[in-house]
Amino acid sequence: MIIHNWEISNIERLDSNDVITLIYWRCLSNKGEYLAKKVGELTLTGSPSDEGFIPFENITEEIVQGWVTSNVDKSFYENLNTEDINEIEALDTEPSISEGLPWEMVFEQES
């Protein structure tokens, strides 16, 4: 089973009023030893006078993750990671193949 985790890697905000303007996110997916990652940015606009405005000091990771996952195509990025993991896993499970004829012999020249 592939597990997808959404994380916030950074936030940019205006110094003048602490309004968040940019969220850097990443979707990390794993299936055992197989890992995939997609990263992105979400641009926000707003004002402290907007209804429902949350002061920066009251923002939690869960709130920001909610903004990201409700504004990006979450399943798109998770599916991309799933495809990457499945491709890597398939390469690891392909049988190794050797070439050559069993009756060929290598002769060394005598000097």
C-alpha positions in Angstrom: 0.0 0.0 0.0 1.3 3.4 -0.9 1.1 6.1 1.8 0.8 9.8 0.8 1.9 12.5 3.2 1.3 16.2 2.6 3.8 18.6 4.2 4.3 22.3 4.3 8.0 23.2 3.8 7.8 26.9 4.1 5.5 30.0 4.1 6.1 33.5 2.9 4.2 36.4 4.4 4.1 40.2 4.2 6.2 41.9 6.9 3.7 44.7 7.1 0.6 42.7 8.2 1.7 39.0 8.3 -0.7 38.0 5.5 0.5 34.7 4.0 1.2 35.1 0.3 2.9 31.9 -0.7 2.9 28.3 0.7 5.6 25.8 -0.4 4.2 22.2 -0.1 5.4 18.7 -0.9 3.6 15.4 -1.4 5.8 12.6 -0.1 4.7 9.0 -1.0 6.2 5.7 0.0 5.6 2.0 -0.4 8.2 0.3 1.8 11.6 1.3 0.4 10.2 3.0 -2.6 9.8 6.8 -2.4 8.4 9.6 -4.6 8.0 13.3 -4.1 6.2 16.1 -5.8 6.6 19.8 -4.7 4.7 22.9 -5.5 3.7 26.4 -4.4 0.3 27.9 -3.6 -0.2 31.6 -4.0 -2.7 33.3 -1.7 -4.2 36.7 -1.6 -6.0 38.4 1.3 -6.2 41.1 3.8 -6.5 41.2 7.6 -10.0 42.7 7.1 -11.2 39.6 5.2 -13.9 37.6 6.9 -12.4 34.5 8.6 -8.9 36.0 8.5 -6.6 34.0 10.9 -3.7 36.0 12.5 -0.3 34.4 11.6 0.4 33.4 15.2 -2.8 31.3 15.3 -2.0 29.4 12.0 -1.4 25.7 12.5 0.1 23.2 10.1 -3.3 21.5 9.8 -4.9 24.8 8.7 -2.2 25.4 6.0 -2.4 21.8 4.8 -6.2 22.2 4.4 -5.7 25.3 2.3 -3.2 23.4 0.1 -5.1 20.2 -0.3 -8.4 22.1 -1.1 -6.7 24.3 -3.7 -4.5 21.9 -5.6 -5.5 18.7 -7.4 -4.5 16.4 -4.5 -5.3 13.2 -6.3 -3.3 14.3 -9.4 -0.1 14.6 -7.4 -0.7 11.4 -5.4 -1.4 9.6 -8.7 1.9 10.9 -10.2 3.8 9.6 -7.1 2.0 6.3 -7.3 3.0 5.9 -11.0 6.6 6.8 -10.1 6.7 4.2 -7.3 5.1 1.5 -9.5 7.7 2.1 -12.3 10.6 2.0 -9.9 9.2 -1.2 -8.2 8.7 -2.8 -11.6 12.3 -2.2 -12.6 13.5 -3.7 -9.3 11.4 -6.8 -9.8 12.3 -7.5 -13.5 14.4 -10.6 -13.8 18.0 -10.0 -14.8 18.9 -11.1 -18.2 22.3 -12.4 -19.5 23.5 -13.0 -23.0 25.9 -15.5 -24.5 26.1 -19.0 -25.9 27.0 -21.9 -23.6 29.2 -23.6 -26.2 31.4 -20.5 -26.9 34.9 -20.8 -25.5 37.5 -18.1 -25.1 41.0 -19.1 -26.3 44.0 -17.3 -25.1 46.8 -16.8 -27.5 50.2 -18.2 -26.5 53.1 -15.9 -26.9 
